């Protein structure tokens, strides 16, 4: 297959977005950063949200923090944070004045989630204790509440009618992404596919506010765990922290007893020993199941707004699912999962290294979702995690590579980066500044097309994807799609994917590669039809007739696809042959 | 029936025991008081336990504390207390030296309960935090424990063989009463029935150490509740605190949210109001059920030594039963039961007013148990509580009365004693010094016989027992035995008792009254057979042949009883006629 003739030159848009994307990530992942948050007493109406480019300059100089540093900061910040349900008619300034009698408010924002809510970050943790001490238990139903005192409050006006007059317009931070059809509209106004990809990233990625809410959700769950295990921490992992999270994605969190266990058996001086009497169980798994079970019950019975609590304790990784209404998140709570957090850190590093990484991942995942290749329900679909790993692998394979292999990251690791977890080597560099920036200058336009071409032609029958080595490796077993778990090297992260789903992916990738190759710059403006990335976000069967016809005129890929679908060919190789005819 | 010719003169034994009985009660109920507890560093062998008379002098001058004062002190003391499981070979002094590096030890004692345990009371609560900080998590099974850090520890010798040589003899405080057959032996050596009754009281009543353990059990459960409800308190009620508890009886405890609810809705200044978001439930009962359910699960899954946890949530008073191995108690945990605590206080007052009260109750209850009139299993049996109330009523009816009626106690109440709970008037005086001591000087010998005679002749068919008024009242409904709940005046505390059980009680009371009347002072020493109270503690069918024959010679009551048993006569009145023939 012929290579496309050169990439489109970097647009100004891309140039401007690239840096803030990176800076925002390391300062806490979001592209629409902290500048948006109000400070104490300030309750001004803020500008409607834009692509975030205007915030770039302020954030350029933020140094690249390590994953651990960001997590520690965020967790600590969340401990100083409360959430208040507000009346629909609100004078934001008065709320802040009222609260500031308990301490300095460092930041805050408002959002809509079954009513208006305010997230308030105090400068000092003890301001919360002061507030809690002054707040009452719901009085109307005094005897029918579970008197668990959390950091969730309700703010009320005593005389709503007279006070409503005082209301001032408030800015509400969006906590969900725009619908695909609105996204397509926005994409059409861009001047390059690269720009389109950054716009998509900007619309879909987690915001600063949303990340704070996620850490708050973890911190509120921690309050339940801490009740019995004072040294425990509830940490978010996966998409909430790996820089690849999309607005609206679930919050994966786990209960970390790490510190508790490190403290073991200190008091051993003299001829005596003293230890805690503790419930002993025949396995760690059983202990974790019991702990999760009880915490699940606590959330269910005591936690305000914790609903639909579901215990899934017999899964490989026992967990409790619940819906946290105050923050609006669907949460999955499991117990200490050190490898999962390493996996999040690895993606965090990749996401921070080059802004093209996240832009490409978000585009590919959005494309996969539109075309039914991924699905939020469990099944034989490719997962977002697998897709992300495929993009990483693709970026490792570029020449020059855009991101390093895991083995290369391991070489850069220093002593404190050395971690062996459950017998698996999870060592890699944590300090981003030690990683040499890529010399690759390919545009996202090029990378997007090449990605689909690369996987449209990948020999899935024979080869597996190995991010540690950054090269194709013979498949160790016969799963249709084999992607090595980067740390637990005996596991295939895409074991769930069956042959038909893989074939669908390959067929779609080829179709997409072909569309991108045929993309006619001059045509798209005249037609006023979705073009570039926008065109890829419409299910192929559903795009309008003209567009369709244009496509079919090409090499009749639509016909071929239908044919393939009906034949249900069962190997990527035969599929390849069919297309090459 | 003829009155016995005069009471036996007060023996020296009785004179000496009477005061300590009282003093120990007000200082915390037990007859073998605080003097027994070691103080810091002291690990001397203590004298074997005696009737406790030698401790009388030290306690005489303790002022009569109110029930609330005693509870508050005990609860606070329990918060400063820990429990340590020790090796069987122990050098007590070294253990104390070791612990005193964390703070001053105010008192301690050792006891046997599935191994040797030490209860340690620190002077300061923060000594426990210091100790907890230094103590390790069991290391051998590091990953298979539930890391809940309680106040239960295990003390180990690193080198048991060499250190065993250093062991010193230790005194173990008994936590259970002697078997009935041993009791009978002891009783036979006394010189009067009064003395016998005090010996029984002394052997069976809760000890200072046992009371501490009970409060510690509550305090440990409180740690679970406090995790979510920081202002909550777990309070013992019933036999653990009402001065009528027997060694080995269950610990009834309830979770008190009282303080939490009093604090409601303080922050109401200005035009705003702020309240906690809390789980709301359609009824208080449902809230209590949910809270008990979760705390039950916590105890079951996290609580070291909490076993056989049983949730009985659909009972009139929802509760969680569990066995607390570290203290050796069977516990019943319910939620806020203000009337139950008022009931405990009332009995506490009666128990403190005159030492004869507790001595008579313990004797009657022991008698009832031996003869199968009471049973620890639920059923149609008379409960210990009902029996106790019958004794109280009997003592109110003496002339002059030995204890006042509840209405008289209410007249003495001041403003702070006024309590209306759930619409029921629970007001009565709390200050014991306001109650005029009785002028009644009857001996226990007399009172015991009169008790059985009184209830052997009571018209249960027509009359009910009302402690508020201190007189028989027409039965408001047809339950065989009707004893007015002193506070919830529409409830009969002995509703469970059926006609056959009541008849059995009446028959036994008559038989016993007759035995006591026939009691031959001169005979008993010659025969070397159980006499007086001892004779009453042998099931009538089982006493030896000679004794039996003597009895039967009387009026053939045994024959009559058999006859009655076989006829299953169904009213006390017909029974009465049968006996009177």
Contacts between the chains, C-beta under 8 A, distances in Angstrom:
chain1	res1	chain2	res2	distance
A	84	B	274	7.7
A	85	B	277	6.5
A	94	B	271	8.0
A	94	B	272	7.4
A	95	B	272	7.9
A	98	B	270	6.7
A	98	B	272	5.6
A	98	B	274	7.7
A	131	B	274	7.9
A	134	B	266	6.0
A	134	B	267	4.1
A	134	B	274	7.7
A	135	B	266	7.8
A	135	B	267	5.4
A	135	B	274	5.0
A	135	B	275	6.0
A	135	B	276	5.8
A	136	B	263	7.4
A	136	B	264	4.8
A	136	B	265	3.1
A	136	B	266	5.7
A	136	B	267	6.1
A	136	B	268	7.4
A	136	B	273	7.7
A	136	B	274	7.4
A	136	B	275	4.9
A	136	B	276	7.3
A	137	B	260	7.0
A	137	B	261	6.8
A	137	B	263	7.3
A	137	B	264	4.4
A	137	B	265	7.0
A	137	B	275	6.6
A	137	B	276	5.8
A	137	B	278	6.7
A	138	B	275	5.1
A	138	B	276	6.9
A	138	B	278	5.9
A	138	B	280	7.2
A	139	B	264	5.5
A	139	B	265	4.6
A	139	B	275	7.4
A	141	B	280	5.8
A	142	B	261	6.5
A	142	B	264	6.3
A	143	B	261	7.8
A	143	B	284	4.2
A	143	B	287	7.4
A	144	B	280	6.0
A	144	B	281	5.1
A	144	B	282	6.6
A	144	B	283	6.2
A	144	B	284	5.7
A	144	B	286	7.7
A	144	B	287	5.8
A	145	B	278	4.1
A	145	B	279	6.4
A	145	B	280	5.5
A	145	B	281	7.2
A	145	B	287	6.8
A	146	B	278	6.0
A	146	B	279	4.3
A	146	B	281	7.0
A	146	B	287	5.5
A	146	B	290	6.4
A	146	B	291	6.3
A	147	B	229	5.9
A	147	B	257	5.8
A	147	B	260	4.8
A	147	B	261	7.2
A	147	B	276	8.0
A	147	B	278	6.6
A	148	B	228	5.2
A	148	B	229	6.7
A	148	B	278	6.5
A	148	B	279	7.2
A	149	B	230	7.3
A	149	B	276	5.6
A	150	B	276	6.9
A	150	B	277	6.9
A	152	B	276	7.2
A	152	B	277	4.0
A	153	B	274	5.5
A	153	B	275	6.8
A	153	B	276	6.1
A	153	B	277	6.2
A	154	B	274	7.0
A	154	B	275	5.3
A	154	B	276	7.6
A	154	B	277	5.5
A	155	B	272	6.5
A	155	B	273	7.7
A	155	B	274	5.5
A	156	B	272	6.8
A	156	B	273	4.5
A	156	B	274	7.2
A	156	B	275	7.3
A	157	B	271	6.4
A	157	B	272	6.4
A	157	B	273	7.7
A	158	B	268	7.8
A	158	B	271	5.4
A	158	B	272	6.7
A	158	B	273	5.8
A	159	B	271	6.5
A	163	B	271	5.9
A	224	B	228	7.9
A	227	B	227	3.3
A	227	B	228	5.5
A	228	B	148	5.2
A	228	B	224	7.9
A	228	B	227	5.5
A	228	B	298	6.9
A	228	B	302	5.8
A	229	B	147	5.9
A	229	B	148	6.7
A	229	B	149	8.0
A	230	B	149	7.3
A	257	B	147	5.8
A	260	B	137	7.0
A	260	B	147	4.8
A	261	B	137	6.7
A	261	B	142	6.4
A	261	B	143	7.7
A	261	B	147	7.1
A	263	B	136	7.3
A	263	B	137	7.2
A	264	B	136	4.8
A	264	B	137	4.4
A	264	B	139	5.4
A	264	B	142	6.3
A	265	B	136	3.2
A	265	B	137	7.0
A	265	B	139	4.6
A	266	B	134	6.0
A	266	B	135	7.8
A	266	B	136	5.7
A	267	B	134	4.1
A	267	B	135	5.4
A	267	B	136	6.0
A	268	B	136	7.4
A	268	B	158	7.9
A	270	B	98	6.7
A	271	B	157	6.4
A	271	B	158	5.4
A	271	B	159	6.5
A	271	B	163	5.9
A	272	B	94	7.4
A	272	B	95	7.8
A	272	B	98	5.6
A	272	B	155	6.5
A	272	B	156	6.8
A	272	B	157	6.4
A	272	B	158	6.7
A	273	B	136	7.7
A	273	B	155	7.7
A	273	B	156	4.5
A	273	B	157	7.8
A	273	B	158	5.8
A	274	B	84	7.7
A	274	B	98	7.8
A	274	B	131	7.8
A	274	B	134	7.7
A	274	B	135	5.0
A	274	B	136	7.4
A	274	B	153	5.5
A	274	B	154	7.0
A	274	B	155	5.4
A	274	B	156	7.3
A	275	B	135	6.0
A	275	B	136	4.9
A	275	B	137	6.6
A	275	B	138	5.1
A	275	B	139	7.3
A	275	B	153	6.8
A	275	B	154	5.3
A	275	B	156	7.3
A	276	B	135	5.8
A	276	B	136	7.3
A	276	B	137	5.8
A	276	B	138	6.9
A	276	B	147	8.0
A	276	B	149	5.6
A	276	B	150	6.8
A	276	B	152	7.1
A	276	B	153	6.2
A	276	B	154	7.6
A	276	B	304	7.6
A	277	B	85	6.4
A	277	B	150	6.9
A	277	B	152	4.0
A	277	B	153	6.2
A	277	B	154	5.5
A	277	B	304	4.0
A	277	B	305	6.6
A	277	B	326	6.9
A	278	B	137	6.8
A	278	B	138	6.0
A	278	B	145	4.1
A	278	B	146	6.0
A	278	B	147	6.6
A	278	B	148	6.5
A	278	B	304	5.4
A	279	B	145	6.5
A	279	B	146	4.3
A	279	B	148	7.2
A	279	B	301	6.9
A	279	B	302	6.3
A	279	B	303	7.1
A	279	B	304	5.7
A	280	B	138	7.2
A	280	B	141	5.8
A	280	B	144	6.0
A	280	B	145	5.5
A	281	B	144	5.1
A	281	B	145	7.1
A	281	B	146	7.0
A	282	B	144	6.7
A	283	B	144	6.2
A	284	B	143	4.2
A	284	B	144	5.6
A	286	B	144	7.7
A	287	B	143	7.4
A	287	B	144	5.8
A	287	B	145	6.8
A	287	B	146	5.5
A	290	B	146	6.4
A	290	B	301	4.4
A	290	B	302	7.9
A	291	B	146	6.3
A	291	B	301	7.3
A	291	B	302	7.8
A	293	B	297	7.3
A	293	B	301	7.0
A	294	B	294	7.5
A	294	B	297	5.1
A	294	B	298	5.7
A	294	B	301	5.1
A	294	B	302	6.7
A	297	B	293	7.3
A	297	B	294	5.1
A	297	B	297	5.5
A	298	B	228	6.9
A	298	B	294	5.7
A	301	B	279	6.9
A	301	B	290	4.4
A	301	B	291	7.2
A	301	B	293	6.9
A	301	B	294	5.0
A	302	B	228	5.8
A	302	B	279	6.2
A	302	B	290	7.9
A	302	B	291	7.8
A	302	B	294	6.7
A	303	B	279	7.1
A	304	B	276	7.6
A	304	B	277	4.0
A	304	B	278	5.4
A	304	B	279	5.7
A	305	B	277	6.6
A	326	B	277	6.9
